[in-house]
Amino acid sequence: MNEKIGKYRWTICSLLFFATTVNYLDRQVLSLLAPDLSKQFGWTNSDYANITSVFQFVYAISMLFAGRFIDKLGTKWGFIWAIIVWSFGAIMHAYSVSIGQGVSNLFVWVGLGAVPISIAGFMVSRAVLGIGEAGNFPAAIKATAEYFPKNERSFATGIFNSGTNVGAILAPITVPWIAKHWGWESAFLIIGGIGFFWIIFWMIFYEKPEKQKRLSKAEFEYINKDEVVVEEVVKQEKVSWVKLLKYKQTWAFVCGKLLTDGVWWFFLFWLPKYLEAQYGMLKTEITIPLAVLYSMTMFGSIGGGYFPMYFINKGYKPYDGRMKAMLLIAFFPLLVLLAQPLGYISYWVPVILIGIGASAHQAWSANLFTTVSDMFPKKSVASVIGIGGMAGGLGGVIISKSGGALFDHYKSLGHVQTGYTIMFSVCAVAYLIAWTIMKTLVPKYKIIDDL
């Protein structure tokens, strides 16, 4: 059947996968170098939390506008500008000390007080990175809605979203090695430059489906089999944020992102610090454990994206099948509760248990993203993703700031493990709480048809 329909949509999916891989490579470089940079620049856990929180806060606010930006400019050029900005921001990290000198002086001049040079420089670089990276998921979800019918969207989302895992796997393999042999600045320069190569392939292979010459008529009709064909795309009514916020469907997505995105941020930004604090692991010592952990998340991302098909094939509507799958997925992070009590056995115990939790997050995330394209028309998908992404970013700020304060507090008491026990407990139960709220807001599938 695929031979008759065509497979070009999967070429687009592969481009989204590689963009997402680059996205996560760039954002993870700092966390892998954090233990060494903390020693070099004298950062506390709260200092590091402040740096990561700048990225998360700016990313959160930018997500709101990124969705609107993608909807207005279009998927092709919106994605290009996003990756240009975030690649530039990633490279800026290599010059953070020089940037920080000017920023620190500016803060003093305007009366905001002195900020350590290294912290100021990394904050500015993280802010630019956050602005650009905010465009990845609104653009990718919009492209998925353009190129895939509803029954394939969660699977396609799971595939491109697995790029987060590949980026997370490649980062600990490459970054510590580059930093060890060529210096930490080179890690930011080399990894940051990869995005510019992706733009070339995106320019060549992406175009709107209705203008895509490589797309067969049969595949175009298959992609749009769920759609009511109307004169659209070029001149669409602009949907305001205020109007979108009137729908419970929007709030269900917002709550799902707010309560669970911070868990992934915590795993991404704090695990190298955790392995250092708990097991004294530094530099290339963390390479294999983190590579194994993030390799596990590949199964969650792809398998979780395909999982709802089991229920949809049994006659469930897409949203209802997705919610049933998400409920089952939400139980797996509870295993993270055992990470600290059993961590005395070996560092591999928390690595495996956290890996299961992180894998469950990716399965959850693939389905959570797709609930938007299930319930909203294509013209508003990126905007809703942006609103939810902002909520997820703010959730990440809360988790990161809370974690930094907890770790410093319990470190001063000589019980740093207690801080991680508390944070792991929060991460473990977040998904069941989020699912309950989502189900309460939208108990049954209902598409928005009055935008």
Helices and strands as residue ranges (DSSP letters): H 2-5, H 8-41, H 45-73, H 75-92, G 93-95, H 96-109, H 117-133, H 136-147, H 150-161, H 163-182, H 184-205, G 209-211, H 217-223, H 241-244, H 248-279, G 283-286, H 287-306, H 308-312, H 318-330, G 332-338, H 348-375, H 378-412, H 416-441
